[in-house]
Amino acid sequence: MATNWQALLEQVESKLREASPDSRRFFHGRGRCFPGLEQVCVDSFSPALLVTFFEEYEGEEALCEQLWRLAEPCGYQGIAAQRRYLQGAPVEWHCGQPVAAPLARRGALKFPLTFERQNVGFFLDIEPGRRWLEQQVAAHAGTGNLKLLNLFAFTCAFSVVARAAGELEILNIDVNRGVLNRGRENHEFNKLPLKGIKFLQMDALREFKRFDRRGPFQLAIVDPPTHQKGRFDVSHNYEKLLQQLPACLAEEADLLVVINSPRYSEAQFRALIQGADSRFEVVARLPQNPDFPDRDPDAALKMLHVKFRR
């Protein structure tokens, strides 16, 4: 039986009417709010529309054609489909023309993307965390010698947003040199000065003492992958990382501590943080990105503002 795409198409059409140039999720099936569509998402990286299938659906090409009828009049140039259920997560352009250099747009900032990889290079769901970081940088303006530690930096979007928001030193840490190189390019693409910004290829957990002396840091982002084979697993390693962290923090520091595992409820995550060090105080959970509705808030991305006081 052909898939009923009606709820998805209504969501996409509604968001197209808002005509926002910023990149955003148009349809989030993974939050299990739309029965039968739990394994499909649609992201807007104007002028490209990216449809991601996590499982095989009947009528995938028909969906792309229906999306094209909605998107083409709004200035979109092409629709790409990424099939995560196939080896290598291949991308195929189904409608319109391939967009040669797709971008994620966030206000005046732009982030080059690579549709040929499973993770395109910019996570839309963490946007409330980027806004939080902008507010923190603004709140510290004029205090002098502000330093940000960005662990598991990936393509360094947090670093770009922080540097665009104000003057500070930033230490980006990731075990993958390739994504750090892309992070440097993201700064250069946005014509942001690189003075005071470091990109260090290190294992955040095992090589902690190689970078802890570069503090003290008044701000920190801790946003690890749920599972990185042979390197990091939130179930086994998160608490140990948080136990090490105070060694490089300032007398007072504000942290964004994130977990993307549905296996941890918010209460369990809070307990993990406060159990790691009694000087951590969970201030608040950041609101979910409204483009990512979830039937179970405990299963959704959890972003906590944590205060550290020595």
C-alpha positions as CSV (number, residue, x, y, z in Angstrom):
1,M,0.0,0.0,0.0
2,A,1.4,3.4,-1.0
3,T,2.4,5.7,1.9
4,N,0.0,8.5,2.9
5,W,2.2,11.6,2.8
6,Q,-0.6,14.1,3.6
7,A,0.5,15.1,7.1
8,L,4.1,15.6,5.9
9,L,3.0,17.7,2.9
10,E,0.8,19.9,5.1
11,Q,3.7,20.6,7.4
12,V,6.0,21.5,4.6
13,E,3.5,23.7,2.8
14,S,2.8,25.6,6.1
15,K,6.5,26.3,6.6
16,L,7.1,27.2,3.0
17,R,4.5,30.0,3.5
18,E,6.6,31.5,6.3
19,A,9.3,32.1,3.7
20,S,12.2,32.1,6.1
21,P,15.7,32.2,4.5
22,D,17.2,30.4,7.5
23,S,17.7,26.7,7.3
24,R,15.3,24.6,9.3
25,R,13.5,21.3,9.6
26,F,10.3,21.3,7.6
27,F,9.1,17.8,8.8
28,H,10.3,15.8,11.8
29,G,9.0,12.3,11.7
30,R,11.6,11.0,14.2
31,G,9.7,12.5,17.1
32,R,6.9,10.0,16.6
33,C,4.2,12.6,16.4
34,F,3.1,11.4,12.9
35,P,2.1,7.7,12.8
36,G,3.5,5.9,9.8
37,L,6.1,8.6,9.1
38,E,8.5,8.0,11.9
39,Q,11.5,7.3,9.6
40,V,11.4,10.3,7.3
41,C,12.5,14.0,7.7
42,V,12.6,17.0,5.4
43,D,15.1,19.8,5.8
44,S,15.3,23.1,4.1
45,F,18.7,24.3,3.0
46,S,17.4,26.8,0.5
47,P,17.6,26.5,-2.5
48,A,17.9,22.8,-1.7
49,L,15.4,20.6,0.0
50,L,16.8,17.4,1.6
51,V,14.6,14.4,2.3
52,T,16.1,11.8,4.6
53,F,14.7,8.2,4.7
54,F,15.8,6.1,7.6
55,E,13.8,3.2,6.4
56,E,12.5,2.2,3.0
57,Y,9.0,3.6,2.1
58,E,6.8,2.8,-0.8
59,G,6.4,5.9,-2.9
60,E,9.6,7.7,-2.1
61,E,10.0,9.2,-5.6
62,A,6.3,10.2,-5.6
63,L,6.9,12.1,-2.4
64,C,9.8,14.0,-3.9
65,E,7.7,14.9,-6.9
66,Q,4.9,16.2,-4.7
67,L,7.4,18.2,-2.6
68,W,8.9,19.7,-5.8
69,R,5.4,21.0,-6.8
70,L,5.3,22.8,-3.5
71,A,8.9,24.0,-3.4
72,E,9.7,25.0,-7.0
73,P,7.4,28.1,-6.9
74,C,9.1,29.2,-3.7
75,G,12.5,29.4,-5.4
76,Y,14.0,26.0,-4.6
77,Q,16.3,24.6,-7.3
78,G,16.4,20.9,-6.4
79,I,15.3,18.1,-4.2
80,A,17.8,15.5,-2.8
81,A,16.9,12.3,-1.1
82,Q,19.3,10.6,1.3
83,R,18.6,7.0,2.0
84,R,20.1,6.1,5.4
85,Y,18.9,2.6,5.1
86,L,21.3,1.9,2.3
87,Q,25.1,1.4,2.8
88,G,26.9,4.7,2.6
89,A,23.7,6.7,3.0
90,P,23.7,7.7,-0.8
91,V,22.1,10.9,-1.9
92,E,20.2,11.2,-5.2
93,W,18.8,14.3,-6.7
94,H,15.2,13.5,-7.8
95,C,13.7,16.8,-9.0
96,G,15.1,20.0,-10.3
97,Q,18.8,20.5,-10.6
98,P,21.5,19.4,-8.1
99,V,22.6,22.3,-5.9
100,A,26.4,22.3,-6.4
101,A,27.3,24.1,-3.2
102,P,24.5,23.7,-0.6
103,L,24.6,26.0,2.5
104,A,23.0,26.1,5.9
105,R,21.9,29.6,6.6
106,R,21.6,31.2,10.0
107,G,20.9,34.9,9.8
108,A,24.1,36.5,8.3
109,L,26.1,33.3,8.9
110,K,26.5,30.5,6.3
111,F,27.8,27.0,6.6
112,P,28.9,25.0,3.5
113,L,27.4,21.5,3.5
114,T,28.4,18.1,2.1
115,F,25.3,16.1,1.1
116,E,27.5,13.2,0.1
117,R,28.1,12.4,3.8
118,Q,25.7,10.9,6.4
119,N,26.0,14.1,8.5
120,V,25.8,17.1,6.2
121,G,27.8,19.3,8.5
122,F,25.2,21.4,10.4
123,F,22.8,20.2,13.1
124,L,19.5,22.0,13.0
125,D,18.1,20.6,16.3
126,I,20.8,22.3,18.5
127,E,19.7,25.8,17.5
128,P,18.5,26.8,21.0
129,G,22.0,26.0,22.2
130,R,23.5,28.3,19.7
131,R,21.2,31.1,20.8
132,W,22.1,30.4,24.4
133,L,25.8,30.7,23.6
134,E,25.2,34.1,21.8
135,Q,23.5,35.3,25.0
136,Q,26.3,34.1,27.2
137,V,29.0,35.8,25.1
138,A,26.9,39.0,25.2
139,A,26.5,38.8,28.9
140,H,30.3,38.4,29.4
141,A,31.1,41.3,27.1
142,G,33.6,43.7,28.5
143,T,34.8,41.3,31.2
144,G,38.1,40.6,29.4
145,N,39.9,37.3,28.7
146,L,36.7,35.3,28.0
147,K,37.5,31.8,27.0
148,L,35.2,29.1,25.5
149,L,36.0,25.3,25.5
150,N,34.1,23.6,22.6
151,L,34.4,19.8,23.1
152,F,33.3,17.4,20.3
153,A,33.4,20.5,18.1
154,F,32.5,18.7,14.8
155,T,32.4,21.5,12.1
156,C,32.7,24.2,14.8
157,A,29.3,25.9,14.3
158,F,29.3,26.9,18.0
159,S,32.7,28.5,17.5
160,V,31.5,30.4,14.5
161,V,28.4,31.7,16.3
162,A,30.4,32.7,19.4
163,R,33.1,34.6,17.4
164,A,30.3,36.4,15.4
165,A,28.7,37.4,18.8
166,G,31.8,38.9,20.4
167,E,35.5,38.9,21.3
168,L,36.8,35.8,23.1
169,E,39.3,33.0,22.8
170,I,37.9,29.6,21.6
171,L,39.4,26.1,21.9
172,N,37.8,23.6,19.5
173,I,38.5,20.0,20.3
174,D,37.6,17.0,18.1
175,V,39.3,13.7,17.4
176,N,38.6,14.1,13.6
177,R,41.0,16.4,11.8
178,G,38.7,16.5,8.7
179,V,35.8,18.1,10.6
180,L,38.1,20.6,12.3
181,N,39.5,21.6,8.9
182,R,35.9,22.2,7.9
183,G,35.4,24.2,11.1
184,R,38.3,26.5,10.2
185,E,36.9,26.9,6.7
186,N,33.5,27.8,8.2
187,H,35.2,30.7,10.1
188,E,37.0,31.8,6.9
189,F,33.8,31.5,4.8
190,N,32.1,34.0,7.1
191,K,35.1,36.3,7.1
192,L,35.6,35.9,10.9
193,P,39.1,36.6,12.3
194,L,40.9,33.5,13.5
195,K,43.0,35.2,16.1
196,G,42.6,33.4,19.4
197,I,40.7,30.4,17.9
198,K,42.4,27.0,18.1
199,F,41.5,23.8,16.4
200,L,43.1,20.8,18.2
201,Q,42.8,17.2,17.1
202,M,42.5,15.4,20.4
203,D,40.5,12.8,22.2
204,A,38.4,14.9,24.6
205,L,38.3,12.2,27.2
206,R,41.7,10.4,27.0
207,E,43.9,13.5,26.2
208,F,42.2,15.9,28.7
209,K,45.5,16.9,30.4
210,R,46.9,18.1,27.0
211,F,44.4,21.0,26.8
212,D,43.2,21.6,30.4
213,R,46.1,24.1,30.9
214,R,44.8,26.3,28.2
215,G,42.0,27.5,30.5
216,P,40.5,28.6,32.7
217,F,37.3,28.6,30.7
218,Q,34.3,30.7,31.7
219,L,32.2,29.0,29.0
220,A,32.1,25.3,27.8
221,I,30.1,23.3,25.3
222,V,29.8,19.6,26.0
223,D,27.9,17.9,23.1
224,P,29.3,14.4,22.6
225,P,28.1,11.8,20.1
226,T,25.9,9.1,21.7
227,H,28.3,6.5,20.5
228,Q,31.7,6.8,18.8
229,K,33.1,3.4,18.2
230,G,36.1,2.7,20.3
231,R,36.3,6.3,21.7
232,F,33.2,7.5,23.5
233,D,29.9,6.1,24.7
234,V,27.6,8.2,26.9
235,S,26.7,5.3,29.1
236,H,30.3,4.6,30.0
237,N,32.3,7.8,29.5
238,Y,30.1,10.8,30.1
239,E,30.4,10.9,33.9
240,K,34.1,10.5,33.7
241,L,34.5,13.4,31.3
242,L,32.4,15.6,33.5
243,Q,34.5,14.7,36.5
244,Q,37.6,15.9,34.7
245,L,36.1,19.1,33.5
246,P,36.3,21.3,36.6
247,A,40.1,21.2,36.4
248,C,40.0,23.6,33.4
249,L,37.1,25.8,34.4
250,A,37.2,29.3,35.9
251,E,36.0,30.0,39.4
252,E,32.5,30.4,37.9
253,A,31.6,28.9,34.5
254,D,28.5,28.4,32.4
255,L,28.2,25.1,30.5
256,L,25.9,23.8,27.9
257,V,25.7,20.0,28.5
258,V,23.9,18.0,25.9
259,I,22.8,14.4,25.5
260,N,21.0,13.0,22.4
261,S,20.3,9.5,23.8
262,P,16.6,8.6,24.2
263,R,17.7,6.0,26.8
264,Y,18.4,8.9,29.3
265,S,15.4,10.8,30.7
266,E,16.0,14.4,31.8
267,A,15.9,13.3,35.4
268,Q,18.6,10.7,34.8
269,F,20.7,13.1,32.9
270,R,20.5,15.7,35.7
271,A,21.5,13.0,38.2
272,L,24.5,12.0,36.0
273,I,25.7,15.6,35.9
274,Q,25.2,16.4,39.6
275,G,26.7,13.0,40.5
276,A,29.9,13.8,38.6
277,D,30.7,16.8,40.7
278,S,28.6,18.4,43.5
279,R,29.7,21.9,42.2
280,F,27.6,21.5,39.1
281,E,24.2,23.1,39.4
282,V,21.6,22.5,36.6
283,V,20.1,25.9,36.0
284,A,17.5,24.9,33.4
285,R,16.7,22.8,30.4
286,L,16.7,24.8,27.2
287,P,13.5,24.7,25.2
288,Q,13.3,22.3,22.3
289,N,13.6,23.6,18.8
290,P,9.9,23.9,17.8
291,D,10.8,22.3,14.4
292,F,11.6,19.1,16.3
293,P,8.3,18.1,18.1
294,D,8.6,14.9,20.1
295,R,5.9,12.7,21.6
296,D,8.2,12.0,24.6
297,P,10.2,15.0,25.8
298,D,12.5,12.6,27.7
299,A,13.5,10.9,24.5
300,A,14.2,14.2,22.7
301,L,17.5,16.1,22.6
302,K,18.3,17.4,26.1
303,M,20.3,20.6,26.4
304,L,21.0,21.7,30.0
305,H,22.5,25.0,31.2
306,V,24.8,24.0,34.0
307,K,26.5,26.5,36.4
308,F,29.9,25.6,37.9
309,R,31.1,27.4,41.1
310,R,34.4,26.4,42.6
